[in-house]
Amino acid sequence: MSSLPVVSGREVVKALGKIDYVFDRQRGSHMILRQQSPPHRRLTVPDHAEVAKGTLRAIIRQAGLTVEEFTDLL
């Protein structure tokens, strides 16, 4: 298992934007991303200076990526 990078919420949004996720809306400190092509997944990313490791791992899993694939997107 590779180690997770330390990233902000905005860096996560930018990385996921490279694989067809677009910013949909924001409610408070949570950004909602939507996948443009099927299966039209929705992801919630906290708009924090540093995303917690467990939260980041859950976002990566929900996006259908591995940690290595996500790190390559950064």
N, C-alpha and C positions, 0 to 999 in steps of 0.2 A: 504494500500500500504506500503510495507516494504521499509526501506531505503537501498540505494545502497551502496555497499562497495567501499572504495577507493583502486583502483588497478592500476597496470601499464599495459601497452599493452602486455608485455611478460607474465604476470600472466593471462591475459585474454586468450592468445593463449594456455597456459598450461592447463587451465581449460577446454577450448573447445576441446582440444586434447583428453580428457577423454570421449567425446561423438562422436567420429568418424570424427573429423575435423583434417586435416593435413596441415602443412605449405606448401604452393604451391610455392610462390615467394615473393620477396620484391622489391618495387620500391620506392626509397627515404625513407621516414619514414612511409610508409604504408605496412603492412604485409597482404598478401592475403592468406586466408585459404580456403580449398576446402573440402567438405564433400565426404567421400569415397563411401558411399552407396546412393542409390536414396533418395531424389530428387537432389542430387549433388549441394547443395547450395554453393555459394561463399560468403565469408565475408571479409570485409576490416577492419583491426584493426590498429589504429595508434600506432607506436612504441614510445610512450611517457612515461615519468616517472609516470604520473597520467592521466588516461583517463577521459575526461569530463563526467559529469553525464548524460547529454543528449545523448552523443555519446554512452556511455556504455548501456544505456537503449535501444537505437536503435539496437545495436549489439545483445543484449539479445533477443529482439523481433524478429529480423531476423533469429536467430538461432532456434526459435520456443520454447524458454524456458520462464519460469517465473523467477522473481527475486529470489524467494526462491530456485528454482532448480539450478540456477546459483551459488548462495551463497553456496549451498551444494557441488558443484564441486570444490570450492576453498579449 
